[in-house]
Amino acid sequence: MDDDDRELANRLFAAMTAMLEDAAEAADAGRSVRATPANLAAKARQIQAAAQDVAALAAAALVVAQTSAENR
C-alpha cells in the first residue's frame, strides 16, 4: 500500500471511530429512564444515520484496501 492510500485508509478509519463513539454516546443517552419518547426517537435516528455513514466509509476503506492489494 502506498503512502497516499495508507493515509486515506487511516483517515477513513479515524472518521469511523469518531462516528461510532458518537453513536455509542447516543445509545447510552437512550438508556436513560428520563428520556422522553421524542428523545428516544431522536437518539435512534442519530444512531441510524451514524450506522449508514459508517457503512459508507467502510465500503470506501474496502475499495482502498482491495485496489491497493490488486496493484501489488
Helices and strands as residue ranges (DSSP letters): H 3-30, H 37-70
